[in-house]
Amino acid sequence: MEAISHKMLEKSIEAFIMAIEIYNKPTLRYRVEGFSFFICNAWELMLKAYLIESQGEKSIYYAKQQDRTITLSNCIEMIFTNDKDPVRINLERIVELRNTSTHFITEEYEQIYIPLFQSCVINYTNKMLQYFNKDVTENIPSNFLTLSVKISPVDPQVIQARYPKQIASHLLKTQQNIIDSVPENGNSKYAVLIRHDMYITKKSELATATISITKNAAEAAYILRDVKDKHLLCPYNRKQSLEIINRWIKRDHLNFINPSKQPEDERLHIFISSHFDLIVKFYGVKNEDKYCYKYINGKQTLYTYSEAALLMIYNEIKKDPENIIKNIKGRQKDFK
């Protein structure tokens, strides 16, 4: 039983890497179809391995057809029992796409589905850690987990002019359904929101574009470099960052100590939000463009963090897990 689940996990990770490699290859025209096929295959193998280890080998076969294994949709329903779970909804959307891609798919699907694809990649890595204590970044560098993005938006007028009425209507309806199902503040387990925020700054090293002010501004403005999608580079909010770092601590059996807890307290070894904020402030994480993305939502200033930021924080914890929080607190006066 263990041998079967182990082989499934190996194939699952291989399918996951295939999905990433196909999507990030600019020369391939069928990136959407290829990605949806292999990412679904990766999830199906992982979820079946999880069912085998948690419920036994018989759980992946139909009760009345013992020679036929259940589908990915069956696995999703059995494991993610809450049909409002954003991880489940995200995966079901991509399964729908995989099923329709055998009939007809347009290149505009890429712009429509990229927020779902990026969330699906992050969800897979998180579930692999949660279920099997496996870190996918041991097989593929973390920077490759960020999918390449085609920046140009889907223009309804172009779609209607380019395709027959039925296809254009379906395409635009799909786009609107995805947009409508994303909460106002986003939900990175369902879809990674793509933002393009513009700010005026005199610091040229922080800019991705430059302009000059003149009476003929329309002629003087020009783009120097491509637009950067910072929300894809920094997809993790604080809560998600804590979940990932705590999984890494558990995975590597680090003896992390919360100095404010007593030895008998079950929370003694849990890395909490105040620890995260302490380290972020001490190491100036919010000041590093590669680590943090700052944006405004209404009257709120929000921050999300990159995989590199999480790895940096975790590596600092690894150096002295028992004393890092106590030591940084002792040096608080140095960075107030």
Summary of the structure (lengths in Angstrom):
residues: 336
radius of gyration: 22.6
end to end distance: 55.0
largest distance: 77.2
contacts: 930
relative contact order: 0.08
helix: 56%
strand: 7%
